[in-house]
């Protein structure tokens, strides 16, 4: 950790490296030492070291990460960058932490801009920006092989290699992370929540000359997740095959960095990324009139019930009330009885997402007191889905941005930022930010930041046209689909359509903060107020679909983070947040913890032995307390030219309360042992 005469540098808030004391935002930096000391097995877990951040699993094996959390499942109000590439997926407005194409061991540094940052990154940098920066191959000199295993069938493996020849440097890694989930997540019922995730990540750097550098990155991931049964489906059928989600992801990027001189740099970046997710499930449907399995369940996939549903304004209750006197429905129901077999069908929720992005960024230092970062961006998003969209939709966006820093007086810096963008869904909009930093004394500064940002509706929110098809039918329905169900292919009678008139969600935020550096100690304190309006607060799924902008959330609170290094062998890091949240929709308060905290202590006992412990608290998530204690012991030694590291990690739940929802009882102890070999 830097001392008072070594200013801490951050890159993310204004897109340029600058002292943290001059940044127009509160920033949390989690470096490689903190990541290793945390003992975290999954990347999302280290974000509990950020004040005000929620990082929990509310659905078994699917993490939810949100800054100033509101909705528990649909966490879509924060931008996540991986080496500058947006991980915010355009189709369903989500960040999927399970299939992010990077292993935690490849991460060098994480910078979290706490507060709206749309002035630097555009729409969807709404409440915060998490910037994940991987290791530079020019800084790696060893190959690594690591394995670890523990309870709940934890079986992880990792291999990486790196090299440098002349002006070229490269690195590549391959990892696998697998476990069987939790033993009894649902009050004694054994449910499937296992997962298997593989990632591939590589980077190549060529220094063409002292002024020009090329950086190429490529990689991908694939996953298999056992998912929970959907409550709406359980009401109308019996699962024959639990949902299984399979996903693939791939990306490639190329960046050219050119230095005109030490005061003027140009950067051009282009990347493409692809994501595909399919969730398969199989159900035998209940007869809606008898409530029992039988051929009458087929009416749920009949053309006549779909027509009645549309005629009754998509009201399920009114649809079945009308069905009792509808002759076409009665005829269809009667003809199905001749099948004399239960109606079973396999279905899938599918989505494919593509993104192509080109950006030009110019950084100019004009004298000693003025610094300007400006640029242009062009992006094309394409989403294809039979189940969510019934087709393919595109969104093309154009962007221009600028961030100006001016030293008005030697101790006072004014930061002005703005981001203009236009896209096919939401039209054009502008996001501003104003920051004022006063360096009251060496190593001590005060800041005021005002910003506005928005989150634009995603393609699904704007263009939803759901249609759940029966992909595989049981006999005899598969052999005579059109005669028995009235159409082929057959589809579930419920379909939802977006009005296409939703407005962007908006946030207005201001903060007062203090950042101080003392010998061996770093402190950041922030008081903030945030007004979130025009929120899409209701569920948007085939069973519940209420698209509107009626939601509102008001946050007011204080956050603090402290790092103290009393000596080279000790590190203590503390964070805390106290937030008052007011909502007008119950769903927006489920992940809003009033008090949260973390404490991490790391002690290098000797040249070989290291010990670290972490404590996490959130009081409360949906009236439930999350509290956990972690312990890690490490032993490092050398055998000739090979370094070996042995470690043991225990994650101990300090209570047995559910996580967010009553049925999610995932507070279970976990432990594993690991070995890493570096040559």
N, C-alpha and C positions, 0 to 999 in steps of 0.2 A: 504494500500500500504506500502511495507517495507520501512524503513528508511535506511540511508547510512550504519549503523552498522548492518542491518538485510538484508543480500543479498537475492535478489529475486531468487527463485529456479524454474527451468524449467525441464521438463522431455523429451520432444519430440525430439529435434535436434539430440541427440546422444544416445537415448534410455535409458538414465540414469538420475537420478535427479542430477542437478549440478547448481551452481550459473549462473545466466544469463550472468554475465560478462565473464564467461569462455566458453560459448556455441559457437560452430562453425557455427553460423547462427544468423540472425536477427529474433527475436521472438516477437510476440504480444500475450499477455495474457488477456483474457476476463474472469474475475472471476464472481462469482454469484452476487456480488454487482453491477457490471456493467450491467449484463444481466437484473437485476430487474430495474435498473435506466433507461435503454434504453426504457422500456415500450414495447418492441418487443412482438408481438403476435406469430410470426413464427420464427423458429430457424435461418433461413438464414439471417434474417434482421440484427441481431447483428453483422454480419461480415462486415457491412459497417463501423464499428469502426476499421477496419484493413486498414492501408495505402496501396494504390495500389490495393485494392480488389473491384471488381465489384459484386454487389448483387442486381439484378433487375429482374423483370418479363418482358421478351420480348415476351411472348406468353400467355398473359392473366393470367391464374392461375398456370403457370409452371415457377418456379424460375430458373434463371441462375446465378451461382456463379463461378467466375474465378479470379485468381490472375494474374495481368497484362493481362487483358482480351484481347482476339483476336476475335475468332469466337463467334457470338452472341448466336447461338442455339446449336451448337455442342461443348459444353464446356467439354472437356475430358482430360485436361492436368494438373490435380491436384488430389492428393490423399486425401481422407477423411477417417479418422479412427473414429470409435465409440467404445470406451473402447478397443482399439487395433485391432478391426475387420475392415478390409477394406470394405468400402461402395462403392468402385469403381467396378461397375458391369462388368463382363467379356464379355457379349454378345455384347452390343452396346457401350462399353467404356463410361459410363455415371455415374453420381451421381444423384440419384433422390431424391431431397430434400423434395418432398411432402410426400413420403411414408417411410421416415427414421423412424425406429421403436423406437422413443424416443420423449417425449414431452419436450418443452423448460424448463418447471418447474423441470424436473429431472436432468438438466445439472448443474454440479458444477463448471466446468471450461472448457474453450476452449483455447488451445495453437495452434498458427499458426506459423509454420516455414516458413518464407518468403524467398524463394529461393529453388533451386533444392535440394532434400534430398534423391535421389536414393541411395546414399552411406549408408543410414541407413534403407531404406524401399524398395529398389528395383525399378524396372521399374514402371513407372506411377506416382511416386513421382516426377513429372516433373518440375513444376514451384513452387510448395509449398505443404505443408502438413497441413491439418486441423485436429487436434486431439481433439475430443469431449469426455470429461470425465464426467461420470454421478456421482451422489451423492453416497457416501459410506454409506451403511445402518447402520454402526457403529456410524455415525455422525448424525443420524436422530432420533428425540425423539417424533415427533408429527405426527398425522394423519391430512390429509388436504382434504377439499372439496371446489372446486372453480367453479364458473359459471361466464360467461360474455356474453353480447349481445350488438349489435350496429347496425349501418346502413348497408345496403346491406345484410341484413339477417344474420349478424354475430351471431352465436349461438355456444358457446364453453362450454365444461364441463370437469372437471378434478377431479379425486379422487385418493388418495394415502394413503397407510398405511405402517407402519414400526414397527418392534419390535426387542427385544433382550432378549434372555434367555441363561444365562451362557456363553458358548463359541460360540453360534450361533447368527447371526444378519440377518435380512431380510428386504426387502422393495418390494413393488409392486405398480404399478400405472396403471390407465386406463384413457384415454383421448379421447375426440371427438372435432374436429375442423371443422366448417362448415360455409360457406357463399355463397352468390349468385354472387360473382365476382364483376364486375363493371357495372354501369348502361348503359353507352354509350361508350364502348371501341373503336368502329369503326365509328367515325364521325356521330353519331346519330343513327346508326343501332343497334338494340337490338340483341346481340348475346349471346349464352349460354356459360358461363364460370364459372358456379357454381362448388363447390367442397365439398366433405365430406370425412374426414380422421379420422380414429380411430386407436389408438396405445395402445399396451400393453407392459409393460416393468417391469421386475422383476430381483432381485438379492438376492442370499443367500451366506453368508460368514460363514465358520466354522474355528475357530482357533483350530487346532488339538492339538497343544502344542506351546510353545514359538518359535519354529523354523519352524513350518509347518502350512500353511494356504491353505484352499480350497475355491475357489470362483466359483460359478455357476451363469450364467446369461441366461435368456431366454425371448422371447417376439416376437412381430410381429406387423403388421399393415395391414390395408386394406383401399383402397381409391376408390372413384368414382369421376372422373373429366370430366366435359363437355369440349370438345376440339373444337378448331377452324376447320372450313372446310378447306380442303386441296386445295390450289390454282390449282394444276394440275388436280384434280378431277373436280373442278368447271368448267374447260374449256371443259370437255367432258360429263358432266352430271348435273343433278339436284338432290341435296340431298333430300331424303325423311326422313332420320333420321340423325341428326347431330352426329358426332363422339362422343362416350362416352368411356372413358378409365377406366377400372376396374383393380385394382391391389391387389395382396396379397403378404405378405412378412412374413417370420418366421426365427428365428435364435435360436441357443442354443450353449453355450460355457462352457468349464470347464477349470479352471486354478489351478495349484498347485505351490505354492511359498515355497521354502525351503531356509533357511538361515544356511549355514555351520557355519558362525560366522559373526561378524559385518562387515567384509571385503569381504565376499564371499557369493553370492546369486545365486540360480538357479530358473528358472521359465519355466514351461512347459504349453503350451496353445494349446487347440484344439477347433475348432468350426466348425459348419456347418450352412449354411444359404441358403434360398430358396426364389426366387422371380418369380412371374408370372404376366404378364401384357397382357391384351387383349383390343384392341380398335375396337369397333364395329361401322359400319356405313352402311347406305343403300342409294343407288343411282339409279335413272332412267337415263339411258345413252342415249345420243343424237346420232342420225344417223349421221355418219361421212360424208356422202355425202350430206345430206340436212341440217344438223345442227339443226334438230327438234327432239323432242321425237318421238319414234316409234320403230317398231320391228327391223329396221336396226341397232339400237344400239347394237344388239346382236353380230354383227360381231367383236366387240371389244373383245369378249370372245370366238371367234371361233378358231378352230384348224388351219384353213387356214391362218388367219391373223398372228397367232403366227409363222407359218412356213415362211411366207413372211418376218416377222420381223427378224428372225434369218438369212435368206438368204441375207438380206440387211445390215448385220453387226450392227444390233440393232439401225439403223438410222430410226427414226419415219417418217421423211419427205420422205426419199427414199422408205420406206415401202408403204406408201399410193400412191406414184407416180407409183410404180410397180403394186399396186392393181388394178389400172384403166384398165390394159390390161391383168390381170391374169384371166383365165377362171374359175379356181377353186374358186377364191374369188367371181367372178360374180355369179356363181351357188349358192354359200352359201348365198350371199346377196339376190338373187331372192327367194330362199326357205324360208328365214326368213319372207318375206312379207306375206306369208300365215298365219303367226301367228296373224296378224291384232290386235296387242296389244303392248303397250310400253314395252320395255325390262328393267326390274328392277331387281336388285340383292343386297343382303346383303353380306358384306365381313368383314374380321377382320384382324388386324395386331396383331400377337401373338408372345410371347416369354416367355420361361421358363429358368431360370438360377439357377444352383446349384453350391455351392462352399464348399469344405472340406479342412480345413487348419490345419496343425500341426506344431508347432514351439517350439524349445528349445533355451533358452537364458541364458547365463552365464555372471554374472557381478563380476569382480574381482578387488579389490583394492590392488595393489602390492606396499607396502610401502606408503610413503607420497606423492610420485611424479608421480606414474604410475597407470592408471585406464584402464581396458580393458573390453569392452562389445563384446561378440561374440555369434554366434548362427547358427542354421540350420533351414531350413524351407522346408516343402513339401506341395504342393497345387494341388488340382484337380478341374478344372472348367469344367462344362458340360452345354451346351446351346442347347435347342431344339426350333425350330421355323419352321412352315410350310411357313409363308409368307417371312421371311428374309433368311432362310437357306435351306428350303425344306428338313429338316432332323435334325439330332442331331450330334453335334461335341464336342470333348473333347480336353482339353489342360492341360497337366500335367507339372508342373514346379518344379525344385529343386533349392534351394538357400543356400548360405553361406554368412555370413556377419561378419564384425568386425569393431569396432570403438575404437581407442587407443588415450588416452589423456596423455601427458607427460609434466610435469612441467620442462622445460629445465633450467630455472632459476626461482627463487621464483616469479617474476612478469610476466613470460612469459610461456604460455601454448601452446603446439603444439597438434593439433587434426588431426589424420589421420583416414580416414574411407574408406571402400570399400565394395561393394556388388556384388557377383558373382551369376549369375543365368543362368539356361538353361530351355527352354520350348519347347513345341512341334511345335510352330508356328515360332518363331524367332531365334531358336538356342541358342547359349550362348553369354553372354556379361557381361561386368564389368563396374561398375559405381564408380568412385573415388571422394574423397573430401579431401581438405587440408585446415585447419584453423589455424590461428596464433593469439593468444590473448595476449595483453600486458596491464597489470594492471598498469597504469602510476601512480596512487595514489589510496588510499582507496576509493572505490565507483566509480572509473573512469577507463574505459578500452577502448582500441582501438583494432579492429579486421580486419584481412584480410582473406577472404574465396575464394577459387577457387573450382569449382565443375563441373562435367559433369553428365548428366543424359539422359535417353531416355524414350520414350513412345512406347511400342510395339503395333503393330496392334491388334485390338480386333478380336474376332472370326468372327464377321460379315464382317469387313474390309478384312479379309483374306479368308473367305470361303463363301461369299455372293452368294446366288442362289435364287433370289426373285421369288415368285410365289403367286399372289393374286387370290385366288379361289372365285368363286361365290357360297357361302354357302347356300343361300336361293334365289331361282329364282321365279319370278312372273309366273303366269299361262299365256300361256300354256307351257312355256319353262321348268318349273319344271317337267312336266309330260313326256316330250319327249326330254330331254336334248341332248342326243347323236345324234338323227336324225336332230335336228334343229341347233346345234352348232358344230357337228362333233366329239365331245368327251364328256365324263362324268367321273369325274366332270369337269366342264368348268373352265378355268382360263383366267385372263386378258392377252391380247396379249403381253404386255411388260414384259420382264423378264431380270434381270441383273445378271451378274456373275463376281465375283472378279477374277483377274488374279492370285492371290495367290503368288505374287512376291513382295509385298510391303515391304519396309524397315522400321525399327523403326524411329520415329521422334527423333531428337537429340537436346540437349541444352548444351551450354558452357557458364558458368557464373562466374563472379568474382565480389567481392564487397569490399569496405572499409567502416568501420562503427565505430561509437562511442556510448558507453553506459555509462550513468552517473547517479548516485544517489546523491541527496542532501537531506537535511532535508525536508521532505514533498513533494519532487519533484523527478520525474524519467523521463529521456530523452533518446531516441534512435534515431540516425540519420544514414542513410545508403545511400551511392552512389554505383550504380551498372551498369554493362553492361552485356547484355544477347544476345547470338546469337542462334536463333532457326532455324534449317535446316531440310531438308527432310520432311517437313510438308505435311500432307494430308489436303489440303486447300479447296477442292471442295466438293460439296454436294454428298452424297451417299444415294440416295433414289430411288424408282421405276421409277421416272420421270427424275431425274438428277443423273447420275452415272459416275463420272470421277475419278477413283482411280489412283493417282500418287503421287510421292513425290517431287513435284516441288515447294512447298511453302517455303517461308523464311520470318522470322521476326527478326528485330533487335530492342532491347529496350535499352535505356540509360536514367538514371534518378536518382532522389533523393527522398527519403522518410523520414518522421520524425513522431515520436509520443511522446507526452508529457502528463504525468499525474501529476497533482498538487493538493495536499490536504493541503490547508492553515490552516485547523482546522479539528476537528473530524466530523463536520457537513457539510463540503463542499468538493466537488470533481469536478475538471475541467479536462477534457480529450480532447486533440486536436490531430488530425492526418492530414497529408497532403502528397501529392505526385505530382511530376512534372516529366512526362515521355515523352521522344521523341521516337516515334515508326515509323519504316520504314518497309513497307511490299511490296511484289511483287505480291500479290493477294488481290483484294479489300475485299474479305470476311474476311481476317485476321485483318482488321482495324476497324471493326464495333463496337467492344466493347473496343477499346483502347482509353481511355480518357486521354487527355494530362494533365489536372489538375483535381484533386479530393481532397476532404477534408471532415472532420467530426469534430463536436464539441459537447461534451456532458457535461452538468453542472447539478450536483445533490446537493440539499440543504435540509438538515433535519431541518425544521423550528423549530420543538419542539419534545417532546417525541412522539406525536401522528401524526403530519403533516409532509409530505415530498413532495418536488417539484423537478421535473427534466425536462430538455428540451434538445433536440438534433437537430442538423442541419446537413444536408447531401448535398453534391454538387459533381457532375461529369460533367466536361466540356471538351469534350462532347462525347456522344455515337452516332456514325454515324451522326455527325453534329447536334445532339439534346442535349440540356442541361437537366440534371436531378437535381432538387433542391427541398428539402422538409424540413419542420420544424415540429418537434414532441413536444408535451407537455403532461406531466403526473402529476396528483395530487393523492396523497395517504393519507389515514387516517387510523391509526391503534389504536385499543383500546381493552380492555379486558372486558369480561362479566364472572365473577366468574373465572373459570379455562380455559375459551375459548378465543382465540385471534381472532379478526375479522379485516380484512383489506378491505377497500373500495378503489376503484381507478377508475379514469376516464382518458382515453387516447384519444388524437386527433392527427391525422396525416394530416398535411395541405400541399398540393402541392403549391409551390411558383410560378409555371408557368404551362401552359397547353400544353407544347410541348410534342410530342409523345416520347415514350421510345424506343430508338434504331430505330425501323421501323416506317414509316409514319402512318401506320394503327393502331399502338399500342398506343392509347391515354388512358393510364391508370392512368394519374396523377389526381386522384380524391380524395377529402377529405374523410377520414374515422374516425370514432369515436366509442368508446364503453365504457361501464361501467362494472365493475367487482366486485365480492365479493368473498373473500376467508375466510374460517373458519378453524382454526387449534386447535385441541384438544389433 
